[in-house]
Amino acid sequence: MLSNRLIEIGSRPDGTPITLPFSEINSGEPKVFIAVNSSKNGISANLCVWLLLEKLSKMEMKGSIKVLHTVCPEFHFNQSVVLMERLYRKIAKRISEIADDCEVLIQLCCEQNSIPFILLPQSRANTKRQLLHIVDSIGLGVVDTCTSQDTQKDVFVDYALTNKKMCFDLKLSGGSEWTSVMSGFATLNNVLVELGIIDSRFKEILPTTKRFDQFSCLKKVNSEFSGLLELRVRVGDRIVPNQTLAVIHNYFGNNIGTVKSSEDALVLSTTSSGIILHDDKIFELAVSHTSIT
């Protein structure tokens, strides 16, 4: 059974409420909480949530799932840092209330072009062993360390650690193709099967997964320029030092910047935007611990 409602997390200066959509599927045990996030693309994240709920509501559930769409419209229309920090704190408070009876917390990050992979936060040894067993059983790539943390992710992880819950980020592709096997829904589905939420009869057959065990850290590559972006590599490509990853042009077609790799790595995700601004994220790479400086 699927139920939907809006959760109020605060109010605008004129007094109108700021709300986030919240859904519950089934009411059994065990329980999983999924926080759906998407970088800079609220429409893409909305679409992912709708498709996710449509798929899951048709499956036979052994446990139950709570889904909160944490992409707040205010993040896209108001650049006030103070307002964003206040909203993050309010969302974090609501997460702690909603997820209190859930054993597992998943932050579902819907990137637009991405290999499905799990980002492991700092966690207790037995929790990490349990999660790595799940990862191994479905042939999923895993990255141990994130080189940069954002406020929302820190709060999410801190809450899980404080309350001794399993917590991880699951990075998947976003957009209209999100529910295809290659883009990630099958991966999420199989994680939920391994957690005992979905009946094992619904386990998906995954294509051959590119493992990257030798690449253990996540590194983000941001643009030093603003302009038209031309990617020279694709998701899943293995790259070498000094390889050209992207070229940035001005509006007259002239080359104003080149993005090169500094180490051996695997391309995990790329932006799908053809226009890039200074400091926008272009790539996420999996690199070795020894390559991170």
N, C-alpha and C positions, 0 to 999 in steps of 0.2 A: 504494500500500500504506500502511495506517495502523497505526502502533504507538503504544501508550500505556504510560506508567509513572509512578510517583510519585517525585519528587525530594525528598530530605531537605534542609532548609535550616537546621535547628537542632533544639533539644530544649526541652521544657518543664521546669519545676523538678523534676518527678518523674521525669525521664529519658525520657519517651515522646517520639518524634520528631514534629517539625512538618514536614509534607510539602505539596508543591504538585503538581498534575497537569500532566504534560508529554506532548505528542503530536508525532509526526513524520509527515508525509505525503510519500511518494515520497523519492527520494534523488538527484535530478538537479540540474543547474545551470540558472539561478542559484538562490540560496537566499534566503528571506525569513524573518525572525524576527518573530513576532507576540506581544506581551505583552498579555494581556487583562486589563483593569481595569474596575471598576465602582464608582461612588461609593456607599458605605454599603449596598450590596445584594448580598451574596454569592450569594444564591439566584438573583437575576436574572442575574448574571454566569455562574454555573454553567450556567444554561439556554442562554445565548448561546454558550458554549463547545460544549456538546453539539450544538446545532443547526448551528453553524459546521463542526464536524468531520464531521457527517453529510452536509452539503452538499458540502464540498470533497472528501471521500473518494470521491464518485461522479463527479468530473470528471476529464478527461484532463489530466494535469499535464506541463508541459514542464520545469519546475523543481521545487523542493521547498519545503515550509513547515514551520517549527518553531513550535509554539504552547505558550506557558507561561501558565497561569492564575495571575496574580500577586496575586489577592485572597486573602489569608491569613485563615483563620477567627479567628486571634488578634486581628485588628484589630476584630472585632465584639463580642468577649466580654471583652477586657481593655483598659482604657483607659490603661494605664501608658505614658507617653510614652517612657520609657527602653526598655521592651520593644519598642515599635513602631519606634524608631530602630534598635535592634539587628537587628530582622527586616528592615527596609528595606536595611540594609547587607548582610545575608546574601543577600537576594534579588538585590540589585545584583551581588554577586559571582558568583552562579549565572548571571545573565543574561550577564555578560561571558564566562563559560566556554562557555555553550551557543551564544551568538550569534557567536562568534569567526569562524566561516567563512561568515557571512551578509553579503550586500552591503547589504541594506536592513533597517531596524528600524522596526516599526510598533507604536505603543502604541494599542491598540484600546480606546477609552473608551466603555463601553456605558451611555449615559444613558437614562433611561426614556422621555423625550419629547424628541426632538431632530431638527433638520434635519441631514442628513449634511454634515459639513464637515471640512476639514483645518486643524489648528492648526500653523503653521510655527514651529519653534524657531529659535534663532540657528544659522546654518549657513554653509558656504562658498558663495560666489557660484555656482559651477558646479553644485553640488548643488541649490541653490534653483532655478536655471533649469531643471534636469532635472525637478524635482518640479512646478514651475509648468506645464511642458509637459504632464505627465500630468494635472494638475488641469484644464487647459484642454480637453484631449481628451475628458474625460468630463463637462464642464460642472459641476464641483464648486465650491462656495464655499470660500474660503480666508481665514483670519485670520492675520495676521503676528505679532502680539505678544500674549503672555499677561501680564496685569497682576499676577498672583500665581502663584508657583511652589510646588509641594510637593516634599518631599525625594526621593520616588521619581522624579518627572519630571526633576528636575535631574540625578540620577545617570544616568538613562537617556540624556538628551541629552549629558551630559558624556562618557559612554562612546563614543557615536557620533562626536562631534566629535574626540575623541582618536584614534580608530581610523579616521577618514576614511570613515565610513559614512553613507549617506542615512538620515535619521531624521525621523519626523513623528508627530503624534497624529491619529488618525482618530476623530472623534466620531460615534457612531451611536446610534439608539434601542436600548433594551434590552427584556427581557421576552419573553413568548411570541410576540409578533408580529415579533420581530427579523429573521426571514428573509424578510419580505414586501418587495416592491420599495420601498415608500414608507419603510420603517423603516431601511433601510441595507445589507442584505446585498448587494444588487445593486451598490451603490456600491463596497463592498470587493471584490467579484468583479471589477469593471471595473478597479479599481486593480491587482489582481493580473494581469489580462490585459495591461495596459499595461506592467507590469514584466517580462513574459515568463514568468510562472510558470504561468499557465493558458492553454491553447490559445485563440486568438482566436475560434474557433467557439462558445465558451461565453460570449461577451460579451452582457450583458443590455441590453435596451432600457429606458432610464430614462425616467421621466416628466419633463416640463419642470421643470428645476431652477431654483429662485429664486437667482439670482446676487446677491452683495452686495459687489461689488468696491469700491464707495465706502465700505463699512464695513470697516475694516482692523484693528481691535483687539478683543480679547475682554475683556469686563467682567463680573464676577460680582456679583450682587445678593443679599445675605444679609438675613435677617430681624432686625429689632431687637426683635421680640416673640416670645412663645410662645403658641400657641393654635391655633384651627381656621382653616385657610387656604382662602380663596375667591379663585381666580384670575379676573382680569378680562381677560386677554389669552391668546392661544394661540401655539403654536410657528408661526413664519412671519409673525406680525403685525409691521407697521412701526409704531413708536410715536414720539410727539412729546414735547417737554418738558412736564413737569407732568401727564402722563397717569397715571391710576390704573392700576396694574398688578395689584395684589392688595389684598385687605382681610383683616385678621386679627381673629377674634372670640374672646371667651372662651367658657367652657362654658355660659353663660347666653344666648349669642347676641348679646351686646353687642359693638359695634365697639371694639376696643382699639388698633388701629393700621392705617395705610394705607401702602402702598408705592407711591411715585410715581417716574416717570422724570425724569431730569435733563437728557437730551439726546435728539436724534434717534437711533434705533437700530432694529435688527432683532432679534426674539426668536428666539434659536437653540435654546434648550432650557429646559424647565421641570421642576420637581419634580412627581412624581405623588402625593406624600403629601398627605393631607388634614389632617394634624397637623404643625405646624412648631414647632421649638424655637428659642430665641434663637441667632442667628449661623448657623443652617442656610441653605444655599444654596437660593434659590427660582428664580432665573433666571440664564442666561448670555446676554449681549447682544453683538451686533456693533455697535461704534460707530467713529467716525472717530478717527484719531490725535489730532487737535486737540481732541477732547472729553475725552481722558484727562488727568486732573490728578494 
